[in-house]
Amino acid sequence: MSDRLILLDIPGVLYSASSATRLGGTPDSGTLKDVRFFDPVALGFIRRLFGLAGARVVVSDYWRRGIPAAILQQLDLQVEDMMPPAPGGFGAEIAAYFAKRPAPSAYVILSAAPDSLQPQQLAHLVSVDPAQGLTPDGFRRALDVLGVGCPSGMCLDVQPHPELAERLRQLQQLARLAPERFGPAAPAAAPATLFHS
């Protein structure tokens, strides 16, 4: 078993409301066509996590059989193991998993439904907003939990400068109050000719 694990709760992390809008749906048809609805950005973050941290992925028992297992194989996530089925949600599955094997030196729990986690699991949690999925900030926090530094250039600060954020807020307010100022511009006047015929 790897020294580091990513305990991955797939819904809300690898597909979200934001990715559903971008990609045109969510993976809920029960067919292999669902692969196209997984967020490629979030998948890239997971792949970077196991690449940088040497971590392996453990997922819910739900993904063990049938179409979900085939989808998981298509996503190429370096899945090391599946959690055993356990009533009580993702937190209960994690507890059942670690009841059968020792916890690694470092592990991160990526979940959009942290309510099912047990108190001792919260220190390892990176809570993901199901509207956004896994973001650069979540990726950085996961690296921190795994005890891995973020390589320069990969973890750039994506937050706008406060003055820029304030200016954007002002422009948004102006667009609501005076939308005509942001409509199509009037056609430009024909340029004056320098030479007369």
Backbone as CSV, one residue per row, in Angstrom:
resi,resn,N_x,N_y,N_z,CA_x,CA_y,CA_z,C_x,C_y,C_z
1,MET,0.844,-1.177,0.000,0.000,0.000,0.000,0.889,1.239,0.000
2,SER,0.431,2.287,-0.654,1.153,3.556,-0.740,1.253,4.216,0.633
3,ASP,2.285,5.058,0.819,2.416,5.828,2.049,1.372,6.928,2.137
4,ARG,0.808,7.298,1.014,-0.190,8.368,0.978,-1.397,7.902,0.185
5,LEU,-2.579,8.297,0.660,-3.813,7.920,-0.019,-4.692,9.137,-0.250
6,ILE,-5.449,9.059,-1.332,-6.505,10.020,-1.633,-7.812,9.248,-1.506
7,LEU,-8.589,9.549,-0.475,-9.889,8.913,-0.283,-10.906,9.790,-1.010
8,LEU,-11.353,9.306,-2.137,-12.080,10.131,-3.099,-13.565,9.827,-3.107
9,ASP,-14.345,10.831,-2.758,-15.799,10.790,-2.852,-16.123,11.466,-4.183
10,ILE,-16.431,10.709,-5.200,-16.457,11.192,-6.577,-17.536,12.243,-6.865
11,PRO,-18.814,12.045,-6.465,-19.824,13.069,-6.788,-19.502,14.415,-6.128
12,GLY,-19.591,15.479,-6.881,-19.311,16.810,-6.365,-17.844,17.179,-6.412
13,VAL,-16.967,16.190,-6.558,-15.530,16.437,-6.647,-15.089,16.332,-8.108
14,LEU,-15.402,15.216,-8.750,-15.010,15.004,-10.149,-16.093,15.396,-11.140
15,TYR,-17.265,15.679,-10.668,-18.291,16.333,-11.481,-19.114,17.209,-10.557
16,SER,-19.521,18.360,-11.065,-20.159,19.379,-10.236,-21.211,20.119,-11.053
17,ALA,-21.885,21.035,-10.405,-22.856,21.865,-11.124,-22.152,22.688,-12.199
18,SER,-20.972,23.187,-11.881,-20.207,23.983,-12.835,-19.796,23.150,-14.050
19,SER,-19.281,21.940,-13.803,-18.866,21.101,-14.939,-20.084,20.627,-15.729
20,ALA,-21.223,20.433,-15.065,-22.438,20.036,-15.784,-22.850,21.118,-16.769
21,THR,-22.707,22.368,-16.366,-23.026,23.478,-17.265,-22.036,23.514,-18.432
22,ARG,-20.757,23.366,-18.118,-19.719,23.407,-19.157,-19.797,22.225,-20.115
23,LEU,-20.067,21.032,-19.568,-19.990,19.807,-20.369,-21.343,19.323,-20.868
24,GLY,-22.422,19.948,-20.411,-23.744,19.610,-20.921,-24.456,18.491,-20.196
25,GLY,-24.027,18.146,-18.981,-24.746,17.124,-18.232,-23.929,16.543,-17.104
26,THR,-24.528,15.579,-16.421,-23.852,14.868,-15.338,-23.824,13.382,-15.672
27,PRO,-22.907,12.651,-15.070,-22.800,11.221,-15.373,-23.877,10.414,-14.647
28,ASP,-25.087,10.440,-15.187,-26.181,9.749,-14.513,-26.989,8.836,-15.431
29,SER,-26.463,8.549,-16.637,-27.217,7.702,-17.559,-26.997,6.215,-17.303
30,GLY,-25.953,5.876,-16.547,-25.657,4.465,-16.300,-24.982,3.777,-17.468
31,THR,-24.423,4.571,-18.388,-23.705,4.005,-19.534,-22.282,4.551,-19.568
32,LEU,-21.453,3.944,-20.400,-20.076,4.414,-20.531,-19.988,5.807,-21.136
33,LYS,-21.061,6.272,-21.747,-21.077,7.635,-22.284,-20.927,8.673,-21.176
34,ASP,-21.185,8.257,-19.944,-21.064,9.169,-18.802,-19.642,9.686,-18.619
35,VAL,-18.661,9.004,-19.149,-17.256,9.425,-18.990,-17.081,10.874,-19.445
36,ARG,-17.786,11.277,-20.467,-17.617,12.632,-21.012,-18.070,13.736,-20.060
37,PHE,-18.830,13.380,-19.017,-19.331,14.388,-18.090,-18.468,14.569,-16.850
38,PHE,-17.355,13.857,-16.751,-16.439,14.073,-15.639,-15.556,15.267,-15.973
39,ASP,-15.368,16.121,-14.999,-14.654,17.376,-15.189,-13.172,17.113,-15.484
40,PRO,-12.697,17.455,-16.687,-11.291,17.199,-17.015,-10.319,17.999,-16.144
41,VAL,-10.739,19.158,-15.677,-9.867,19.955,-14.805,-9.699,19.248,-13.463
42,ALA,-10.796,18.795,-12.871,-10.730,18.074,-11.590,-9.941,16.781,-11.743
43,LEU,-10.154,16.070,-12.840,-9.383,14.846,-13.093,-7.892,15.157,-13.177
44,GLY,-7.559,16.278,-13.805,-6.153,16.690,-13.889,-5.573,16.961,-12.512
45,PHE,-6.347,17.588,-11.636,-5.864,17.836,-10.268,-5.618,16.522,-9.530
46,ILE,-6.518,15.552,-9.667,-6.324,14.258,-8.995,-5.071,13.582,-9.540
47,ARG,-4.895,13.604,-10.844,-3.699,12.985,-11.440,-2.424,13.685,-10.968
48,ARG,-2.459,14.999,-10.832,-1.293,15.724,-10.312,-1.036,15.355,-8.858
49,LEU,-2.122,15.174,-8.086,-1.950,14.777,-6.685,-1.212,13.455,-6.580
50,PHE,-1.647,12.446,-7.349,-0.933,11.179,-7.208,0.418,11.220,-7.871
51,GLY,0.609,12.092,-8.833,1.930,12.245,-9.438,2.923,12.929,-8.515
52,LEU,2.501,14.015,-7.881,3.389,14.782,-6.999,3.589,14.123,-5.643
53,ALA,2.525,13.526,-5.111,2.580,12.995,-3.750,2.869,11.500,-3.706
54,GLY,2.848,10.848,-4.855,3.001,9.398,-4.843,1.810,8.729,-4.187
55,ALA,0.687,9.410,-4.165,-0.520,8.893,-3.494,-1.309,8.013,-4.453
56,ARG,-2.054,7.108,-3.875,-2.962,6.269,-4.644,-4.386,6.578,-4.204
57,VAL,-5.327,6.252,-5.072,-6.729,6.600,-4.859,-7.492,5.402,-4.299
58,VAL,-8.360,5.682,-3.330,-9.299,4.695,-2.791,-10.685,5.308,-2.960
59,VAL,-11.604,4.527,-3.532,-12.953,5.042,-3.797,-14.008,4.169,-3.123
60,SER,-15.220,4.667,-3.140,-16.355,3.988,-2.542,-16.622,2.645,-3.215
61,ASP,-17.214,1.743,-2.454,-17.590,0.429,-2.955,-18.532,0.530,-4.157
62,TYR,-19.294,1.605,-4.250,-20.233,1.791,-5.360,-19.547,1.609,-6.722
63,TRP,-18.272,1.985,-6.804,-17.553,1.972,-8.075,-16.895,0.628,-8.372
64,ARG,-17.181,-0.405,-7.582,-16.525,-1.708,-7.698,-17.001,-2.524,-8.897
65,ARG,-18.275,-2.470,-9.252,-18.843,-3.392,-10.232,-19.570,-2.668,-11.367
66,GLY,-19.779,-3.403,-12.433,-20.628,-2.954,-13.523,-20.136,-1.702,-14.235
67,ILE,-21.085,-0.908,-14.700,-20.779,0.310,-15.451,-19.912,1.262,-14.631
68,PRO,-20.218,1.513,-13.338,-19.337,2.410,-12.584,-17.870,1.955,-12.585
69,ALA,-17.621,0.662,-12.497,-16.238,0.149,-12.524,-15.598,0.410,-13.885
70,ALA,-16.361,0.236,-14.957,-15.831,0.490,-16.302,-15.534,1.975,-16.491
71,ILE,-16.395,2.831,-15.961,-16.161,4.279,-16.036,-14.897,4.638,-15.269
72,LEU,-14.770,4.100,-14.076,-13.598,4.372,-13.247,-12.314,3.960,-13.966
73,GLN,-12.353,2.824,-14.641,-11.180,2.369,-15.392,-10.851,3.354,-16.517
74,GLN,-11.857,3.887,-17.173,-11.648,4.848,-18.259,-11.040,6.157,-17.748
75,LEU,-11.317,6.518,-16.494,-10.831,7.780,-15.940,-9.353,7.728,-15.567
76,ASP,-8.757,6.525,-15.486,-7.324,6.346,-15.226,-6.877,7.112,-13.975
77,LEU,-7.383,6.682,-12.831,-7.124,7.396,-11.586,-6.170,6.690,-10.622
78,GLN,-5.465,5.665,-11.066,-4.534,4.956,-10.182,-5.241,4.450,-8.929
79,VAL,-6.398,3.846,-9.106,-7.160,3.342,-7.966,-6.433,2.143,-7.370
80,GLU,-6.107,2.269,-6.095,-5.413,1.189,-5.396,-6.394,0.225,-4.748
81,ASP,-7.513,0.745,-4.283,-8.417,-0.107,-3.530,-9.815,0.509,-3.506
82,MET,-10.759,-0.303,-3.058,-12.143,0.127,-2.850,-12.449,0.018,-1.365
83,MET,-13.242,0.932,-0.874,-13.683,0.851,0.513,-14.742,-0.237,0.623
84,PRO,-14.831,-0.882,1.779,-15.902,-1.871,1.943,-17.248,-1.168,2.091
85,PRO,-18.318,-1.841,1.714,-19.630,-1.233,1.927,-19.888,-1.084,3.423
86,ALA,-20.472,0.044,3.791,-20.793,0.293,5.206,-21.963,1.253,5.276
87,PRO,-22.964,0.935,6.084,-24.080,1.876,6.233,-23.606,3.125,6.967
88,GLY,-24.116,4.272,6.566,-23.774,5.500,7.264,-22.994,6.485,6.430
89,GLY,-22.809,6.207,5.149,-22.167,7.171,4.268,-20.662,7.006,4.137
90,PHE,-20.057,8.013,3.517,-18.640,7.970,3.166,-17.746,7.845,4.398
91,GLY,-18.079,8.549,5.464,-17.285,8.470,6.688,-17.271,7.061,7.269
92,ALA,-18.406,6.375,7.233,-18.479,4.999,7.723,-17.661,4.069,6.836
93,GLU,-17.674,4.305,5.531,-16.850,3.496,4.621,-15.364,3.679,4.925
94,ILE,-14.957,4.927,5.200,-13.556,5.198,5.529,-13.172,4.476,6.823
95,ALA,-14.033,4.548,7.833,-13.760,3.876,9.110,-13.640,2.365,8.905
96,ALA,-14.523,1.789,8.091,-14.467,0.350,7.813,-13.189,-0.004,7.055
97,TYR,-12.770,0.863,6.160,-11.535,0.630,5.396,-10.327,0.590,6.325
98,PHE,-10.213,1.575,7.221,-9.068,1.622,8.122,-9.184,0.622,9.275
99,ALA,-10.349,0.040,9.501,-10.479,-1.021,10.502,-9.798,-2.296,10.019
100,LYS,-9.637,-2.430,8.702,-9.035,-3.638,8.121,-7.555,-3.477,7.786
101,ARG,-7.051,-2.258,7.823,-5.641,-2.008,7.487,-5.196,-0.748,8.213
102,PRO,-3.913,-0.632,8.466,-3.453,0.577,9.173,-3.556,1.814,8.280
103,ALA,-3.810,2.937,8.901,-3.850,4.209,8.157,-2.430,4.529,7.682
104,PRO,-2.294,5.075,6.478,-0.960,5.431,5.976,-0.404,6.652,6.706
105,SER,0.818,7.003,6.385,1.446,8.159,7.033,0.684,9.450,6.738
106,ALA,0.096,9.552,5.579,-0.682,10.745,5.223,-1.814,10.333,4.285
107,TYR,-2.971,10.909,4.523,-4.080,10.694,3.593,-4.971,11.917,3.596
108,VAL,-5.620,12.127,2.466,-6.537,13.245,2.323,-7.901,12.688,1.925
109,ILE,-8.939,13.271,2.472,-10.313,12.915,2.125,-10.856,14.057,1.281
110,LEU,-11.201,13.766,0.038,-11.811,14.763,-0.851,-13.292,14.434,-0.947
111,SER,-14.119,15.312,-0.411,-15.553,15.030,-0.371,-16.363,16.310,-0.497
112,ALA,-17.495,16.184,-1.185,-18.450,17.290,-1.277,-19.592,17.086,-0.287
113,ALA,-19.519,16.007,0.503,-20.555,15.710,1.492,-19.890,15.375,2.823
114,PRO,-19.278,16.377,3.471,-18.517,16.099,4.695,-19.376,15.770,5.917
115,ASP,-20.688,15.906,5.819,-21.555,15.659,6.973,-21.472,14.225,7.481
116,SER,-21.142,13.278,6.611,-21.099,11.876,7.033,-19.766,11.503,7.688
117,LEU,-18.796,12.418,7.684,-17.485,12.087,8.248,-17.515,12.080,9.766
118,GLN,-16.633,11.282,10.323,-16.504,11.175,11.766,-15.511,12.227,12.259
119,PRO,-15.620,12.651,13.518,-14.766,13.747,14.013,-13.271,13.535,13.783
120,GLN,-12.773,12.321,13.980,-11.343,12.070,13.807,-10.913,12.130,12.335
121,GLN,-11.851,12.114,11.402,-11.532,12.173,9.973,-11.422,13.608,9.465
122,LEU,-11.962,14.558,10.210,-12.049,15.937,9.729,-10.697,16.600,9.521
123,ALA,-9.672,16.191,10.245,-8.335,16.777,10.075,-7.753,16.439,8.705
124,HIS,-8.288,15.411,8.071,-7.788,14.973,6.764,-8.685,15.446,5.617
125,LEU,-9.740,16.170,5.952,-10.746,16.557,4.966,-10.359,17.801,4.177
126,VAL,-10.539,17.714,2.863,-10.603,18.892,2.008,-12.035,18.895,1.483
127,SER,-12.832,19.787,2.048,-14.237,19.871,1.672,-14.348,20.597,0.338
128,VAL,-15.062,19.984,-0.586,-15.199,20.504,-1.943,-16.622,21.018,-2.128
129,ASP,-16.745,22.210,-2.682,-18.055,22.783,-2.981,-18.641,22.030,-4.182
130,PRO,-19.787,21.345,-4.014,-20.346,20.567,-5.121,-20.792,21.425,-6.299
131,ALA,-20.914,22.722,-6.090,-21.246,23.606,-7.209,-20.018,23.845,-8.088
132,GLN,-18.820,23.757,-7.503,-17.585,24.060,-8.238,-16.729,22.847,-8.551
133,GLY,-16.800,21.802,-7.757,-15.906,20.663,-7.927,-14.521,20.989,-7.383
134,LEU,-13.561,20.154,-7.694,-12.201,20.351,-7.206,-11.568,21.534,-7.929
135,THR,-11.099,22.506,-7.163,-10.548,23.756,-7.696,-9.055,23.842,-7.391
136,PRO,-8.362,24.849,-7.929,-6.943,25.018,-7.586,-6.717,25.157,-6.079
137,ASP,-7.619,25.843,-5.377,-7.480,25.982,-3.935,-7.611,24.623,-3.242
138,GLY,-8.570,23.818,-3.645,-8.726,22.476,-3.079,-7.514,21.609,-3.357
139,PHE,-6.963,21.743,-4.555,-5.744,21.005,-4.918,-4.597,21.376,-3.986
140,ARG,-4.406,22.684,-3.749,-3.332,23.138,-2.848,-3.550,22.621,-1.429
141,ARG,-4.798,22.692,-0.957,-5.093,22.207,0.393,-4.845,20.704,0.503
142,ALA,-5.174,19.953,-0.557,-4.926,18.503,-0.548,-3.426,18.220,-0.478
143,LEU,-2.638,18.979,-1.216,-1.184,18.812,-1.127,-0.699,19.088,0.292
144,ASP,-1.229,20.128,0.913,-0.847,20.452,2.295,-1.176,19.296,3.238
145,VAL,-2.383,18.748,3.120,-2.793,17.647,3.995,-1.880,16.433,3.775
146,LEU,-1.469,16.214,2.537,-0.579,15.092,2.227,0.873,15.381,2.607
147,GLY,1.149,16.627,3.001,2.505,16.980,3.409,3.454,17.164,2.247
148,VAL,2.932,17.628,1.127,3.736,17.810,-0.079,3.694,19.278,-0.468
149,GLY,4.862,19.858,-0.729,4.910,21.243,-1.178,4.472,21.348,-2.624
150,CYS,3.889,22.460,-2.947,3.427,22.692,-4.311,4.573,23.266,-5.133
151,PRO,4.899,22.643,-6.263,5.966,23.176,-7.100,5.633,24.579,-7.597
152,SER,6.641,25.433,-7.652,6.393,26.790,-8.147,5.868,26.708,-9.570
153,GLY,5.001,27.607,-9.898,4.402,27.619,-11.223,3.154,26.772,-11.311
154,MET,2.999,25.798,-10.406,1.811,24.954,-10.441,0.746,25.482,-9.491
155,CYS,1.156,26.183,-8.463,0.217,26.683,-7.462,0.245,28.202,-7.427
156,LEU,-0.027,28.789,-8.535,-0.087,30.241,-8.592,-1.317,30.730,-7.850
157,ASP,-1.210,31.916,-7.292,-2.353,32.498,-6.603,-3.374,32.912,-7.651
158,VAL,-4.549,32.316,-7.579,-5.578,32.609,-8.583,-6.594,33.626,-8.073
159,GLN,-6.361,34.172,-6.891,-7.274,35.177,-6.358,-6.925,36.536,-6.950
160,PRO,-7.925,37.302,-7.405,-7.624,38.615,-7.966,-7.143,39.576,-6.874
161,HIS,-6.363,40.541,-7.293,-5.905,41.586,-6.386,-7.141,42.283,-5.834
162,PRO,-7.154,42.674,-4.544,-8.361,43.284,-3.955,-8.885,44.481,-4.739
163,GLU,-7.984,45.350,-5.262,-8.453,46.511,-6.025,-9.117,46.077,-7.328
164,LEU,-8.568,45.031,-7.954,-9.147,44.509,-9.188,-10.506,43.875,-8.910
165,ALA,-10.603,43.163,-7.813,-11.885,42.553,-7.440,-12.939,43.632,-7.184
166,GLU,-12.554,44.725,-6.525,-13.484,45.818,-6.262,-13.917,46.484,-7.572
167,ARG,-12.979,46.677,-8.477,-13.312,47.279,-9.780,-14.269,46.376,-10.557
168,LEU,-14.045,45.082,-10.506,-14.940,44.140,-11.174,-16.341,44.215,-10.565
169,ARG,-16.431,44.303,-9.245,-17.721,44.424,-8.582,-18.438,45.690,-9.037
170,GLN,-17.692,46.804,-9.163,-18.287,48.059,-9.616,-18.798,47.944,-11.053
171,LEU,-18.024,47.298,-11.904,-18.457,47.127,-13.299,-19.699,46.244,-13.396
172,GLN,-19.755,45.213,-12.579,-20.932,44.344,-12.577,-22.165,45.115,-12.135
173,GLN,-22.003,45.953,-11.122,-23.129,46.758,-10.644,-23.564,47.741,-11.730
174,LEU,-22.616,48.385,-12.395,-22.921,49.318,-13.471,-23.643,48.605,-14.616
175,ALA,-23.212,47.388,-14.923,-23.858,46.624,-15.998,-25.311,46.313,-15.656
176,ARG,-25.601,46.112,-14.376,-26.987,45.871,-13.971,-27.816,47.147,-14.047
177,LEU,-27.205,48.280,-13.665,-27.930,49.545,-13.624,-28.060,50.213,-14.994
178,ALA,-27.051,50.067,-15.810,-27.049,50.717,-17.129,-26.550,49.747,-18.196
179,PRO,-27.349,48.719,-18.494,-26.894,47.701,-19.443,-26.628,48.246,-20.846
180,GLU,-27.274,49.353,-21.184,-27.062,49.923,-22.527,-25.605,50.344,-22.737
181,ARG,-24.907,50.660,-21.672,-23.484,51.042,-21.785,-22.617,49.867,-22.181
182,PHE,-23.142,48.638,-22.010,-22.348,47.453,-22.299,-22.869,46.701,-23.506
183,GLY,-23.823,47.301,-24.215,-24.378,46.675,-25.409,-23.427,46.838,-26.578
184,PRO,-23.868,46.405,-27.748,-23.025,46.542,-28.928,-22.741,48.021,-29.207
185,ALA,-21.541,48.294,-29.578,-21.138,49.676,-29.872,-21.758,50.129,-31.184
186,ALA,-21.992,51.424,-31.270,-22.506,51.987,-32.517,-21.440,51.824,-33.592
187,PRO,-21.872,51.655,-34.852,-20.875,51.487,-35.909,-19.972,52.717,-35.982
188,ALA,-18.718,52.455,-36.201,-17.739,53.542,-36.281,-17.971,54.343,-37.563
189,ALA,-17.722,55.614,-37.464,-17.864,56.478,-38.648,-16.806,56.102,-39.657
190,ALA,-17.135,56.267,-40.910,-16.167,55.951,-41.971,-14.972,56.894,-41.829
191,PRO,-13.778,56.368,-41.985,-12.598,57.234,-41.839,-12.567,58.290,-42.949
192,ALA,-12.114,59.464,-42.568,-11.997,60.556,-43.539,-10.895,60.200,-44.524
193,THR,-11.122,60.558,-45.782,-10.094,60.279,-46.793,-9.100,61.429,-46.818
194,LEU,-7.888,61.093,-47.025,-6.826,62.092,-47.079,-6.725,62.733,-48.462
195,PHE,-7.127,61.996,-49.468,-7.005,62.495,-50.832,-8.372,62.595,-51.465
196,HIS,-8.569,63.669,-52.232,-9.830,63.830,-52.947,-9.638,63.316,-54.356
197,SER,-10.653,62.696,-54.899,-10.548,62.184,-56.258,-10.870,63.254,-57.255
